[in-house]
Amino acid sequence: MITTIKVHDLDQNEVDLINLYNNKPLVLIFYNNECLGCTGRAIPLAYEYQQEFKDIQVLGIHSNFRNNDISRTDIESIFTKKETPFPIYIDKHHRVYDDFNCEGTPQWVLIKKDGTVYRSIFGSQSGAQNRLLYAIQGLIEEDNL
């Protein structure tokens, strides 16, 4: 069971996502602004899922692999409206990414209301998208039982 996920918000404040989104199924998307699969497919897909499935909370986690400072402006630069479509946080030294044994970006981690990891899925192409959709539907069904 996951009891804490510490990342930084876009104002550089440390936050714990488990405390912040207590009792809500989470869909974490680990991504990087420099990953074209992330910005071209995964982020728009995450936005669609947040709109379609009101029972979940989609959270973006920008994993920083270069140990340089990432700012709100850097994060917002990939969006046409210069605002985030769902909450996005910064994993400054990719510690949370490593804790979840991510395979690369984008990596999707689905967490049940009780803090249990339900599924972890790598990628954003059609096969991964199908697995992710079924996993989200399963997550919602299990958490509503």
Stockholm file with secondary structure:
# STOCKHOLM 1.0

chainA/1-145         MITTIKVHDLDQNEVDLINLYNNKPLVLIFYNNECLGCTGRAIPLAYEYQQEFKDIQVLGIHSNFRNNDISRTDIESIFTKKETPFPIYIDKHHRVYDDFNCEGTPQWVLIKKDGTVYRSIFGSQSGAQNRLLYAIQGLIEEDNL
#=GR chainA/1-145 SS CCCCCEEECTTSCEEEHHHHTTTSCEEEEEECTTCHHIIIIIHHHHHHHHHHCTTSEEEEEEECSSCCCCCHHHHHTTSTTSSCSSCEEEETTSHHHHHTTCCSSSEEEEECTTSCEEEEEECCSHHHHHHHHHHHHHHHHHHTC
#=GC SS_cons         CCCCCEEECTTSCEEEHHHHTTTSCEEEEEECTTCHHIIIIIHHHHHHHHHHCTTSEEEEEEECSSCCCCCHHHHHTTSTTSSCSSCEEEETTSHHHHHTTCCSSSEEEEECTTSCEEEEEECCSHHHHHHHHHHHHHHHHHHTC
//
